[in-house]
């Protein structure tokens, strides 16, 4: 997998925007203005930082050498995933989806229901 495949998947969710609020190489994906993923465009292999529950983050880090505590993020709630050759694309897609859903669920009800 490469940066563009990851980018296209992240952009596939409703109400997602992308931009460079931090620097020219950190592509940030937001849902209604809230960050759910940060893709490092300079990293080879690609690296993406994603949100998950603290318990699940610990499990993932213990199970996979390509999942690390979140780079420049709260280490309890965020992981950095290195899309190495042997990494599971299915697991990475699941992690992107989970991150999106966790951020979406924290949005105000009126935003989620489309009244804003």
Secondary structure, DSSP 8 states (H G I E B T S, - for coil): --HHHHHHHHTTSTTEEEE-SS-TTEEEEEETTEEEEEEETT-SS-EEEEE--HHHHHHHHHH-TTEEE-TTS-TTTEEEEE--TTS-HHHHHHHHHHHHHHHHHHS-HHHHTT--
